[in-house]
């Protein structure tokens, strides 16, 4: 069986999170690294901030890229987290 580079898991690949608000007040946090693939917040005043905090907490020991989109699908905010492990 021939394996392509797409089928080889990337051990050091960053966690990628997308935060997508909807016009009905829902906010979706989407990532392949989350246990249920998507976490949703409904009409909370700080829903986007809560989703960002959750993504940062969930990826605290991994490199991560968090992107917030507007309703049109444009990136309006991005955060890149790099883990710097140093040997003691």
mmCIF file as gemmi writes it, N, C-alpha and C atoms, coordinates in Angstrom:
data_model
loop_
_atom_site.group_PDB
_atom_site.id
_atom_site.type_symbol
_atom_site.label_atom_id
_atom_site.label_alt_id
_atom_site.label_comp_id
_atom_site.label_asym_id
_atom_site.label_entity_id
_atom_site.label_seq_id
_atom_site.pdbx_PDB_ins_code
_atom_site.Cartn_x
_atom_site.Cartn_y
_atom_site.Cartn_z
_atom_site.occupancy
_atom_site.B_iso_or_equiv
_atom_site.pdbx_formal_charge
_atom_site.auth_seq_id
_atom_site.auth_asym_id
_atom_site.pdbx_PDB_model_num
ATOM 1 N N . UNK Axp A 1 ? 0.839 -1.177 0 1 0 ? 1 A 1
ATOM 2 C CA . UNK Axp A 1 ? 0 0 0 1 0 ? 1 A 1
ATOM 3 C C . UNK Axp A 1 ? 0.884 1.241 0 1 0 ? 1 A 1
ATOM 4 N N . UNK Axp A 2 ? 0.64 2.135 -0.906 1 0 ? 2 A 1
ATOM 5 C CA . UNK Axp A 2 ? 1.388 3.384 -0.976 1 0 ? 2 A 1
ATOM 6 C C . UNK Axp A 2 ? 0.711 4.443 -0.137 1 0 ? 2 A 1
ATOM 7 N N . UNK Axp A 3 ? 1.493 5.101 0.721 1 0 ? 3 A 1
ATOM 8 C CA . UNK Axp A 3 ? 0.945 6.174 1.532 1 0 ? 3 A 1
ATOM 9 C C . UNK Axp A 3 ? 1.386 7.503 0.96 1 0 ? 3 A 1
ATOM 10 N N . UNK Axp A 4 ? 0.451 8.423 0.9 1 0 ? 4 A 1
ATOM 11 C CA . UNK Axp A 4 ? 0.8 9.767 0.467 1 0 ? 4 A 1
ATOM 12 C C . UNK Axp A 4 ? 1.094 10.606 1.69 1 0 ? 4 A 1
ATOM 13 N N . UNK Axp A 5 ? 1.659 11.765 1.471 1 0 ? 5 A 1
ATOM 14 C CA . UNK Axp A 5 ? 1.983 12.629 2.6 1 0 ? 5 A 1
ATOM 15 C C . UNK Axp A 5 ? 0.721 13.09 3.323 1 0 ? 5 A 1
ATOM 16 N N . UNK Axp A 6 ? -0.443 13.079 2.64 1 0 ? 6 A 1
ATOM 17 C CA . UNK Axp A 6 ? -1.698 13.476 3.279 1 0 ? 6 A 1
ATOM 18 C C . UNK Axp A 6 ? -2.162 12.452 4.316 1 0 ? 6 A 1
ATOM 19 N N . UNK Axp A 7 ? -1.75 11.196 4.182 1 0 ? 7 A 1
ATOM 20 C CA . UNK Axp A 7 ? -2.214 10.169 5.109 1 0 ? 7 A 1
ATOM 21 C C . UNK Axp A 7 ? -1.281 9.993 6.306 1 0 ? 7 A 1
ATOM 22 N N . UNK Axp A 8 ? -0.167 10.701 6.311 1 0 ? 8 A 1
ATOM 23 C CA . UNK Axp A 8 ? 0.769 10.607 7.429 1 0 ? 8 A 1
ATOM 24 C C . UNK Axp A 8 ? 0.419 11.694 8.443 1 0 ? 8 A 1
ATOM 25 N N . UNK Axp A 9 ? 0.109 11.287 9.691 1 0 ? 9 A 1
ATOM 26 C CA . UNK Axp A 9 ? -0.256 12.313 10.674 1 0 ? 9 A 1
ATOM 27 C C . UNK Axp A 9 ? 0.92 13.214 10.994 1 0 ? 9 A 1
ATOM 28 N N . UNK Axp A 10 ? 0.621 14.49 11.2 1 0 ? 10 A 1
ATOM 29 C CA . UNK Axp A 10 ? 1.649 15.455 11.544 1 0 ? 10 A 1
ATOM 30 C C . UNK Axp A 10 ? 1.648 15.626 13.051 1 0 ? 10 A 1
ATOM 31 N N . UNK Axp A 11 ? 2.643 15.087 13.715 1 0 ? 11 A 1
ATOM 32 C CA . UNK Axp A 11 ? 2.696 15.081 15.168 1 0 ? 11 A 1
ATOM 33 C C . UNK Axp A 11 ? 2.805 16.496 15.718 1 0 ? 11 A 1
ATOM 34 N N . UNK Axp A 12 ? 3.581 17.347 15.086 1 0 ? 12 A 1
ATOM 35 C CA . UNK Axp A 12 ? 3.809 18.694 15.591 1 0 ? 12 A 1
ATOM 36 C C . UNK Axp A 12 ? 2.936 19.741 14.903 1 0 ? 12 A 1
ATOM 37 N N . UNK Axp A 13 ? 1.895 19.315 14.221 1 0 ? 13 A 1
ATOM 38 C CA . UNK Axp A 13 ? 1.023 20.265 13.545 1 0 ? 13 A 1
ATOM 39 C C . UNK Axp A 13 ? 0.266 21.097 14.578 1 0 ? 13 A 1
ATOM 40 N N . UNK Axp A 14 ? 0.077 22.371 14.319 1 0 ? 14 A 1
ATOM 41 C CA . UNK Axp A 14 ? -0.652 23.202 15.28 1 0 ? 14 A 1
ATOM 42 C C . UNK Axp A 14 ? -2.128 22.839 15.318 1 0 ? 14 A 1
ATOM 43 N N . UNK Axp A 15 ? -2.75 23.084 16.464 1 0 ? 15 A 1
ATOM 44 C CA . UNK Axp A 15 ? -4.199 22.962 16.565 1 0 ? 15 A 1
ATOM 45 C C . UNK Axp A 15 ? -4.784 24.17 15.848 1 0 ? 15 A 1
ATOM 46 N N . UNK Axp A 16 ? -5.768 23.947 15.018 1 0 ? 16 A 1
ATOM 47 C CA . UNK Axp A 16 ? -6.406 25.04 14.293 1 0 ? 16 A 1
ATOM 48 C C . UNK Axp A 16 ? -7.858 25.126 14.729 1 0 ? 16 A 1
ATOM 49 N N . UNK Axp A 17 ? -8.264 26.331 15.129 1 0 ? 17 A 1
ATOM 50 C CA . UNK Axp A 17 ? -9.62 26.574 15.607 1 0 ? 17 A 1
ATOM 51 C C . UNK Axp A 17 ? -10.256 27.66 14.754 1 0 ? 17 A 1
ATOM 52 N N . UNK Axp A 18 ? -11.53 27.464 14.419 1 0 ? 18 A 1
ATOM 53 C CA . UNK Axp A 18 ? -12.31 28.474 13.72 1 0 ? 18 A 1
ATOM 54 C C . UNK Axp A 18 ? -13.475 28.856 14.622 1 0 ? 18 A 1
ATOM 55 N N . UNK Axp A 19 ? -13.683 30.145 14.802 1 0 ? 19 A 1
ATOM 56 C CA . UNK Axp A 19 ? -14.809 30.64 15.581 1 0 ? 19 A 1
ATOM 57 C C . UNK Axp A 19 ? -15.705 31.387 14.609 1 0 ? 19 A 1
ATOM 58 N N . UNK Axp A 20 ? -16.929 30.874 14.47 1 0 ? 20 A 1
ATOM 59 C CA . UNK Axp A 20 ? -17.84 31.415 13.466 1 0 ? 20 A 1
ATOM 60 C C . UNK Axp A 20 ? -19.167 31.825 14.101 1 0 ? 20 A 1
ATOM 61 N N . UNK Axp A 21 ? -19.441 33.133 14.149 1 0 ? 21 A 1
ATOM 62 C CA . UNK Axp A 21 ? -20.729 33.595 14.661 1 0 ? 21 A 1
ATOM 63 C C . UNK Axp A 21 ? -21.805 33.476 13.584 1 0 ? 21 A 1
ATOM 64 N N . UNK Axp A 22 ? -23.045 33.333 14.03 1 0 ? 22 A 1
ATOM 65 C CA . UNK Axp A 22 ? -24.186 33.244 13.12 1 0 ? 22 A 1
ATOM 66 C C . UNK Axp A 22 ? -25.162 34.373 13.434 1 0 ? 22 A 1
ATOM 67 N N . UNK Axp A 23 ? -25.992 34.712 12.469 1 0 ? 23 A 1
ATOM 68 C CA . UNK Axp A 23 ? -26.932 35.817 12.647 1 0 ? 23 A 1
ATOM 69 C C . UNK Axp A 23 ? -27.981 35.536 13.718 1 0 ? 23 A 1
ATOM 70 N N . UNK Axp A 24 ? -28.205 34.257 14.047 1 0 ? 24 A 1
ATOM 71 C CA . UNK Axp A 24 ? -29.209 33.925 15.066 1 0 ? 24 A 1
ATOM 72 C C . UNK Axp A 24 ? -28.634 33.936 16.486 1 0 ? 24 A 1
ATOM 73 N N . UNK Axp A 25 ? -27.367 34.366 16.645 1 0 ? 25 A 1
ATOM 74 C CA . UNK Axp A 25 ? -26.769 34.478 17.971 1 0 ? 25 A 1
ATOM 75 C C . UNK Axp A 25 ? -25.862 33.321 18.367 1 0 ? 25 A 1
ATOM 76 N N . UNK Axp A 26 ? -25.877 32.238 17.596 1 0 ? 26 A 1
ATOM 77 C CA . UNK Axp A 26 ? -24.989 31.117 17.912 1 0 ? 26 A 1
ATOM 78 C C . UNK Axp A 26 ? -23.555 31.461 17.553 1 0 ? 26 A 1
ATOM 79 N N . UNK Axp A 27 ? -22.619 30.866 18.277 1 0 ? 27 A 1
ATOM 80 C CA . UNK Axp A 27 ? -21.199 30.976 17.965 1 0 ? 27 A 1
ATOM 81 C C . UNK Axp A 27 ? -20.651 29.555 17.967 1 0 ? 27 A 1
ATOM 82 N N . UNK Axp A 28 ? -20.058 29.147 16.857 1 0 ? 28 A 1
ATOM 83 C CA . UNK Axp A 28 ? -19.483 27.811 16.733 1 0 ? 28 A 1
ATOM 84 C C . UNK Axp A 28 ? -17.977 27.876 16.88 1 0 ? 28 A 1
ATOM 85 N N . UNK Axp A 29 ? -17.419 26.961 17.682 1 0 ? 29 A 1
ATOM 86 C CA . UNK Axp A 29 ? -15.981 26.745 17.774 1 0 ? 29 A 1
ATOM 87 C C . UNK Axp A 29 ? -15.72 25.426 17.081 1 0 ? 29 A 1
ATOM 88 N N . UNK Axp A 30 ? -14.979 25.46 15.989 1 0 ? 30 A 1
ATOM 89 C CA . UNK Axp A 30 ? -14.784 24.277 15.149 1 0 ? 30 A 1
ATOM 90 C C . UNK Axp A 30 ? -13.303 23.935 15.102 1 0 ? 30 A 1
ATOM 91 N N . UNK Axp A 31 ? -13 22.649 15.353 1 0 ? 31 A 1
ATOM 92 C CA . UNK Axp A 31 ? -11.631 22.169 15.25 1 0 ? 31 A 1
ATOM 93 C C . UNK Axp A 31 ? -11.618 20.651 15.214 1 0 ? 31 A 1
ATOM 94 N N . UNK Axp A 32 ? -10.68 20.087 14.476 1 0 ? 32 A 1
ATOM 95 C CA . UNK Axp A 32 ? -10.54 18.635 14.437 1 0 ? 32 A 1
ATOM 96 C C . UNK Axp A 32 ? -9.981 18.074 15.736 1 0 ? 32 A 1
ATOM 97 N N . UNK Axp A 33 ? -9.402 18.909 16.581 1 0 ? 33 A 1
ATOM 98 C CA . UNK Axp A 33 ? -8.793 18.409 17.814 1 0 ? 33 A 1
ATOM 99 C C . UNK Axp A 33 ? -9.763 18.388 18.988 1 0 ? 33 A 1
ATOM 100 N N . UNK Axp A 34 ? -10.936 18.989 18.836 1 0 ? 34 A 1
ATOM 101 C CA . UNK Axp A 34 ? -11.917 18.954 19.914 1 0 ? 34 A 1
ATOM 102 C C . UNK Axp A 34 ? -12.594 17.591 19.956 1 0 ? 34 A 1
ATOM 103 N N . UNK Axp A 35 ? -12.955 17.114 21.14 1 0 ? 35 A 1
ATOM 104 C CA . UNK Axp A 35 ? -13.521 15.767 21.255 1 0 ? 35 A 1
ATOM 105 C C . UNK Axp A 35 ? -14.797 15.568 20.443 1 0 ? 35 A 1
ATOM 106 N N . UNK Axp A 36 ? -15.625 16.584 20.299 1 0 ? 36 A 1
ATOM 107 C CA . UNK Axp A 36 ? -16.88 16.436 19.571 1 0 ? 36 A 1
ATOM 108 C C . UNK Axp A 36 ? -16.905 17.254 18.29 1 0 ? 36 A 1
ATOM 109 N N . UNK Axp A 37 ? -15.737 17.685 17.839 1 0 ? 37 A 1
ATOM 110 C CA . UNK Axp A 37 ? -15.536 18.427 16.592 1 0 ? 37 A 1
ATOM 111 C C . UNK Axp A 37 ? -16.101 19.848 16.632 1 0 ? 37 A 1
ATOM 112 N N . UNK Axp A 38 ? -17.037 20.132 17.486 1 0 ? 38 A 1
ATOM 113 C CA . UNK Axp A 38 ? -17.615 21.467 17.5 1 0 ? 38 A 1
ATOM 114 C C . UNK Axp A 38 ? -18.191 21.75 18.879 1 0 ? 38 A 1
ATOM 115 N N . UNK Axp A 39 ? -17.91 22.913 19.384 1 0 ? 39 A 1
ATOM 116 C CA . UNK Axp A 39 ? -18.527 23.37 20.623 1 0 ? 39 A 1
ATOM 117 C C . UNK Axp A 39 ? -19.337 24.612 20.266 1 0 ? 39 A 1
ATOM 118 N N . UNK Axp A 40 ? -20.518 24.713 20.793 1 0 ? 40 A 1
ATOM 119 C CA . UNK Axp A 40 ? -21.392 25.83 20.432 1 0 ? 40 A 1
ATOM 120 C C . UNK Axp A 40 ? -21.795 26.625 21.663 1 0 ? 40 A 1
ATOM 121 N N . UNK Axp A 41 ? -21.881 27.912 21.486 1 0 ? 41 A 1
ATOM 122 C CA . UNK Axp A 41 ? -22.386 28.812 22.519 1 0 ? 41 A 1
ATOM 123 C C . UNK Axp A 41 ? -23.597 29.514 21.937 1 0 ? 41 A 1
ATOM 124 N N . UNK Axp A 42 ? -24.629 29.681 22.747 1 0 ? 42 A 1
ATOM 125 C CA . UNK Axp A 42 ? -25.857 30.294 22.256 1 0 ? 42 A 1
ATOM 126 C C . UNK Axp A 42 ? -26.115 31.631 22.919 1 0 ? 42 A 1
ATOM 127 N N . UNK Axp A 43 ? -26.105 32.682 22.152 1 0 ? 43 A 1
ATOM 128 C CA . UNK Axp A 43 ? -26.538 34.018 22.557 1 0 ? 43 A 1
ATOM 129 C C . UNK Axp A 43 ? -25.977 34.5 23.889 1 0 ? 43 A 1
ATOM 130 N N . UNK Axp A 44 ? -24.808 34.079 24.241 1 0 ? 44 A 1
ATOM 131 C CA . UNK Axp A 44 ? -24.183 34.579 25.462 1 0 ? 44 A 1
ATOM 132 C C . UNK Axp A 44 ? -23.533 35.921 25.15 1 0 ? 44 A 1
ATOM 133 N N . UNK Axp A 45 ? -23.514 36.842 26.12 1 0 ? 45 A 1
ATOM 134 C CA . UNK Axp A 45 ? -22.92 38.159 25.844 1 0 ? 45 A 1
ATOM 135 C C . UNK Axp A 45 ? -21.442 38.079 25.442 1 0 ? 45 A 1
ATOM 136 N N . UNK Axp A 46 ? -20.695 37.169 26.023 1 0 ? 46 A 1
ATOM 137 C CA . UNK Axp A 46 ? -19.268 37.043 25.735 1 0 ? 46 A 1
ATOM 138 C C . UNK Axp A 46 ? -18.954 35.746 25.002 1 0 ? 46 A 1
ATOM 139 N N . UNK Axp A 47 ? -19.84 35.318 24.109 1 0 ? 47 A 1
ATOM 140 C CA . UNK Axp A 47 ? -19.7 34.011 23.466 1 0 ? 47 A 1
ATOM 141 C C . UNK Axp A 47 ? -18.396 33.884 22.683 1 0 ? 47 A 1
ATOM 142 N N . UNK Axp A 48 ? -18.018 34.912 21.93 1 0 ? 48 A 1
ATOM 143 C CA . UNK Axp A 48 ? -16.778 34.831 21.148 1 0 ? 48 A 1
ATOM 144 C C . UNK Axp A 48 ? -15.576 34.801 22.081 1 0 ? 48 A 1
ATOM 145 N N . UNK Axp A 49 ? -15.56 35.629 23.11 1 0 ? 49 A 1
ATOM 146 C CA . UNK Axp A 49 ? -14.459 35.635 24.083 1 0 ? 49 A 1
ATOM 147 C C . UNK Axp A 49 ? -14.363 34.292 24.803 1 0 ? 49 A 1
ATOM 148 N N . UNK Axp A 50 ? -15.518 33.704 25.138 1 0 ? 50 A 1
ATOM 149 C CA . UNK Axp A 50 ? -15.527 32.399 25.798 1 0 ? 50 A 1
ATOM 150 C C . UNK Axp A 50 ? -14.972 31.313 24.873 1 0 ? 50 A 1
ATOM 151 N N . UNK Axp A 51 ? -15.318 31.373 23.596 1 0 ? 51 A 1
ATOM 152 C CA . UNK Axp A 51 ? -14.814 30.387 22.634 1 0 ? 51 A 1
ATOM 153 C C . UNK Axp A 51 ? -13.297 30.52 22.467 1 0 ? 51 A 1
ATOM 154 N N . UNK Axp A 52 ? -12.801 31.75 22.42 1 0 ? 52 A 1
ATOM 155 C CA . UNK Axp A 52 ? -11.354 31.98 22.32 1 0 ? 52 A 1
ATOM 156 C C . UNK Axp A 52 ? -10.652 31.436 23.558 1 0 ? 52 A 1
ATOM 157 N N . UNK Axp A 53 ? -11.201 31.725 24.731 1 0 ? 53 A 1
ATOM 158 C CA . UNK Axp A 53 ? -10.602 31.238 25.984 1 0 ? 53 A 1
ATOM 159 C C . UNK Axp A 53 ? -10.586 29.72 26.027 1 0 ? 53 A 1
ATOM 160 N N . UNK Axp A 54 ? -11.656 29.076 25.571 1 0 ? 54 A 1
ATOM 161 C CA . UNK Axp A 54 ? -11.723 27.619 25.555 1 0 ? 54 A 1
ATOM 162 C C . UNK Axp A 54 ? -10.661 27.05 24.617 1 0 ? 54 A 1
ATOM 163 N N . UNK Axp A 55 ? -10.514 27.632 23.44 1 0 ? 55 A 1
ATOM 164 C CA . UNK Axp A 55 ? -9.509 27.159 22.486 1 0 ? 55 A 1
ATOM 165 C C . UNK Axp A 55 ? -8.103 27.322 23.047 1 0 ? 55 A 1
ATOM 166 N N . UNK Axp A 56 ? -7.836 28.459 23.697 1 0 ? 56 A 1
ATOM 167 C CA . UNK Axp A 56 ? -6.521 28.668 24.305 1 0 ? 56 A 1
ATOM 168 C C . UNK Axp A 56 ? -6.258 27.652 25.406 1 0 ? 56 A 1
ATOM 169 N N . UNK Axp A 57 ? -7.257 27.394 26.233 1 0 ? 57 A 1
ATOM 170 C CA . UNK Axp A 57 ? -7.101 26.427 27.317 1 0 ? 57 A 1
ATOM 171 C C . UNK Axp A 57 ? -6.885 25.018 26.773 1 0 ? 57 A 1
ATOM 172 N N . UNK Axp A 58 ? -7.669 24.629 25.768 1 0 ? 58 A 1
ATOM 173 C CA . UNK Axp A 58 ? -7.59 23.273 25.228 1 0 ? 58 A 1
ATOM 174 C C . UNK Axp A 58 ? -6.254 23.016 24.536 1 0 ? 58 A 1
ATOM 175 N N . UNK Axp A 59 ? -5.616 24.066 24.017 1 0 ? 59 A 1
ATOM 176 C CA . UNK Axp A 59 ? -4.363 23.879 23.285 1 0 ? 59 A 1
ATOM 177 C C . UNK Axp A 59 ? -3.165 24.434 24.037 1 0 ? 59 A 1
ATOM 178 N N . UNK Axp A 60 ? -3.26 24.555 25.337 1 0 ? 60 A 1
ATOM 179 C CA . UNK Axp A 60 ? -2.201 25.216 26.112 1 0 ? 60 A 1
ATOM 180 C C . UNK Axp A 60 ? -0.83 24.559 25.956 1 0 ? 60 A 1
ATOM 181 N N . UNK Axp A 61 ? -0.764 23.285 25.642 1 0 ? 61 A 1
ATOM 182 C CA . UNK Axp A 61 ? 0.534 22.628 25.478 1 0 ? 61 A 1
ATOM 183 C C . UNK Axp A 61 ? 0.841 22.303 24.012 1 0 ? 61 A 1
ATOM 184 N N . UNK Axp A 62 ? 0.134 22.938 23.102 1 0 ? 62 A 1
ATOM 185 C CA . UNK Axp A 62 ? 0.33 22.728 21.666 1 0 ? 62 A 1
ATOM 186 C C . UNK Axp A 62 ? 0.394 24.08 20.964 1 0 ? 62 A 1
ATOM 187 N N . UNK Axp A 63 ? 1.086 24.114 19.848 1 0 ? 63 A 1
ATOM 188 C CA . UNK Axp A 63 ? 0.993 25.288 18.994 1 0 ? 63 A 1
ATOM 189 C C . UNK Axp A 63 ? -0.45 25.376 18.503 1 0 ? 63 A 1
ATOM 190 N N . UNK Axp A 64 ? -0.955 26.599 18.366 1 0 ? 64 A 1
ATOM 191 C CA . UNK Axp A 64 ? -2.349 26.756 17.954 1 0 ? 64 A 1
ATOM 192 C C . UNK Axp A 64 ? -2.528 27.997 17.097 1 0 ? 64 A 1
ATOM 193 N N . UNK Axp A 65 ? -3.516 27.933 16.234 1 0 ? 65 A 1
ATOM 194 C CA . UNK Axp A 65 ? -3.951 29.065 15.439 1 0 ? 65 A 1
ATOM 195 C C . UNK Axp A 65 ? -5.449 29.195 15.652 1 0 ? 65 A 1
ATOM 196 N N . UNK Axp A 66 ? -5.877 30.344 16.177 1 0 ? 66 A 1
ATOM 197 C CA . UNK Axp A 66 ? -7.285 30.601 16.433 1 0 ? 66 A 1
ATOM 198 C C . UNK Axp A 66 ? -7.708 31.726 15.493 1 0 ? 66 A 1
ATOM 199 N N . UNK Axp A 67 ? -8.754 31.474 14.699 1 0 ? 67 A 1
ATOM 200 C CA . UNK Axp A 67 ? -9.22 32.47 13.747 1 0 ? 67 A 1
ATOM 201 C C . UNK Axp A 67 ? -10.696 32.761 14.001 1 0 ? 67 A 1
ATOM 202 N N . UNK Axp A 68 ? -11.044 34.04 14.102 1 0 ? 68 A 1
ATOM 203 C CA . UNK Axp A 68 ? -12.431 34.457 14.277 1 0 ? 68 A 1
ATOM 204 C C . UNK Axp A 68 ? -12.907 35.018 12.941 1 0 ? 68 A 1
ATOM 205 N N . UNK Axp A 69 ? -14.063 34.539 12.499 1 0 ? 69 A 1
ATOM 206 C CA . UNK Axp A 69 ? -14.643 34.953 11.228 1 0 ? 69 A 1
ATOM 207 C C . UNK Axp A 69 ? -15.87 35.817 11.469 1 0 ? 69 A 1
ATOM 208 N N . UNK Axp A 70 ? -16.217 36.648 10.502 1 0 ? 70 A 1
ATOM 209 C CA . UNK Axp A 70 ? -17.489 37.356 10.573 1 0 ? 70 A 1
ATOM 210 C C . UNK Axp A 70 ? -18.543 36.509 9.857 1 0 ? 70 A 1
ATOM 211 N N . UNK Axp A 71 ? -19.772 36.998 9.817 1 0 ? 71 A 1
ATOM 212 C CA . UNK Axp A 71 ? -20.854 36.224 9.2 1 0 ? 71 A 1
ATOM 213 C C . UNK Axp A 71 ? -20.654 36.017 7.711 1 0 ? 71 A 1
ATOM 214 N N . UNK Axp A 72 ? -19.864 36.874 7.07 1 0 ? 72 A 1
ATOM 215 C CA . UNK Axp A 72 ? -19.595 36.74 5.635 1 0 ? 72 A 1
ATOM 216 C C . UNK Axp A 72 ? -18.467 35.754 5.337 1 0 ? 72 A 1
ATOM 217 N N . UNK Axp A 73 ? -17.778 35.269 6.378 1 0 ? 73 A 1
ATOM 218 C CA . UNK Axp A 73 ? -16.698 34.314 6.18 1 0 ? 73 A 1
ATOM 219 C C . UNK Axp A 73 ? -15.315 34.921 6.098 1 0 ? 73 A 1
ATOM 220 N N . UNK Axp A 74 ? -15.185 36.193 6.45 1 0 ? 74 A 1
ATOM 221 C CA . UNK Axp A 74 ? -13.884 36.868 6.439 1 0 ? 74 A 1
ATOM 222 C C . UNK Axp A 74 ? -13.227 36.754 7.807 1 0 ? 74 A 1
ATOM 223 N N . UNK Axp A 75 ? -11.918 36.545 7.827 1 0 ? 75 A 1
ATOM 224 C CA . UNK Axp A 75 ? -11.188 36.508 9.093 1 0 ? 75 A 1
ATOM 225 C C . UNK Axp A 75 ? -11.109 37.934 9.628 1 0 ? 75 A 1
ATOM 226 N N . UNK Axp A 76 ? -11.613 38.111 10.866 1 0 ? 76 A 1
ATOM 227 C CA . UNK Axp A 76 ? -11.58 39.441 11.468 1 0 ? 76 A 1
ATOM 228 C C . UNK Axp A 76 ? -10.587 39.521 12.615 1 0 ? 76 A 1
ATOM 229 N N . UNK Axp A 77 ? -10.098 38.375 13.087 1 0 ? 77 A 1
ATOM 230 C CA . UNK Axp A 77 ? -9.123 38.35 14.179 1 0 ? 77 A 1
ATOM 231 C C . UNK Axp A 77 ? -8.415 37.005 14.145 1 0 ? 77 A 1
ATOM 232 N N . UNK Axp A 78 ? -7.124 37.001 14.401 1 0 ? 78 A 1
ATOM 233 C CA . UNK Axp A 78 ? -6.359 35.753 14.436 1 0 ? 78 A 1
ATOM 234 C C . UNK Axp A 78 ? -5.354 35.822 15.576 1 0 ? 78 A 1
ATOM 235 N N . UNK Axp A 79 ? -5.113 34.67 16.181 1 0 ? 79 A 1
ATOM 236 C CA . UNK Axp A 79 ? -4.173 34.555 17.293 1 0 ? 79 A 1
ATOM 237 C C . UNK Axp A 79 ? -3.338 33.311 17.058 1 0 ? 79 A 1
ATOM 238 N N . UNK Axp A 80 ? -2.024 33.447 17.143 1 0 ? 80 A 1
ATOM 239 C CA . UNK Axp A 80 ? -1.134 32.299 16.988 1 0 ? 80 A 1
ATOM 240 C C . UNK Axp A 80 ? -0.391 32.084 18.299 1 0 ? 80 A 1
ATOM 241 N N . UNK Axp A 81 ? -0.495 30.874 18.81 1 0 ? 81 A 1
ATOM 242 C CA . UNK Axp A 81 ? 0.141 30.506 20.071 1 0 ? 81 A 1
ATOM 243 C C . UNK Axp A 81 ? 1.26 29.505 19.784 1 0 ? 81 A 1
ATOM 244 N N . UNK Axp A 82 ? 2.461 29.817 20.201 1 0 ? 82 A 1
ATOM 245 C CA . UNK Axp A 82 ? 3.607 28.925 20.034 1 0 ? 82 A 1
ATOM 246 C C . UNK Axp A 82 ? 4.071 28.445 21.387 1 0 ? 82 A 1
ATOM 247 N N . UNK Axp A 83 ? 4.236 27.142 21.518 1 0 ? 83 A 1
ATOM 248 C CA . UNK Axp A 83 ? 4.731 26.559 22.764 1 0 ? 83 A 1
ATOM 249 C C . UNK Axp A 83 ? 6.237 26.476 22.656 1 0 ? 83 A 1
ATOM 250 N N . UNK Axp A 84 ? 6.908 26.938 23.678 1 0 ? 84 A 1
ATOM 251 C CA . UNK Axp A 84 ? 8.368 26.913 23.71 1 0 ? 84 A 1
ATOM 252 C C . UNK Axp A 84 ? 8.803 26.055 24.888 1 0 ? 84 A 1
ATOM 253 N N . UNK Axp A 85 ? 9.005 24.775 24.609 1 0 ? 85 A 1
ATOM 254 C CA . UNK Axp A 85 ? 9.461 23.874 25.676 1 0 ? 85 A 1
ATOM 255 C C . UNK Axp A 85 ? 10.966 24.018 25.84 1 0 ? 85 A 1
ATOM 256 N N . UNK Axp A 86 ? 11.387 24.227 27.052 1 0 ? 86 A 1
ATOM 257 C CA . UNK Axp A 86 ? 12.81 24.339 27.333 1 0 ? 86 A 1
ATOM 258 C C . UNK Axp A 86 ? 13.193 23.239 28.312 1 0 ? 86 A 1
ATOM 259 N N . UNK Axp A 87 ? 14.326 22.628 28.056 1 0 ? 87 A 1
ATOM 260 C CA . UNK Axp A 87 ? 14.803 21.582 28.95 1 0 ? 87 A 1
ATOM 261 C C . UNK Axp A 87 ? 15.362 22.208 30.225 1 0 ? 87 A 1
ATOM 262 N N . UNK Axp A 88 ? 15.066 21.564 31.332 1 0 ? 88 A 1
ATOM 263 C CA . UNK Axp A 88 ? 15.529 22.082 32.635 1 0 ? 88 A 1
ATOM 264 C C . UNK Axp A 88 ? 16.972 21.729 32.85 1 0 ? 88 A 1
